[in-house]
Amino acid sequence: MGTDNALHGAHVKELEAELGKEFDHTKQKKMIVRALLHAADLSNGTRPTKVSEFWSFAVLDEFFA
């Protein structure tokens, strides 16, 4: 999954390998979505506490309510 930090290094290497190549959305779509999802997940800790708490509780409600 794109948010698994155990795969962070592999995701970064994959993204670096693709940089500079001609963009082909049909071949690179999954990699791009995974990179964006991973970046969004990593950035959650940098948000203001109120915003981070709101989204954390929204996710908990979604999966456990």
Buried (B, 14 or more C-beta within 10 A) or exposed (E): EBBEEEBEEEBEEBBEEBEEEEEEEEEBEEBEEBBEBBEEBEEEEEEEEEEBEEEEEEEEEEEEE
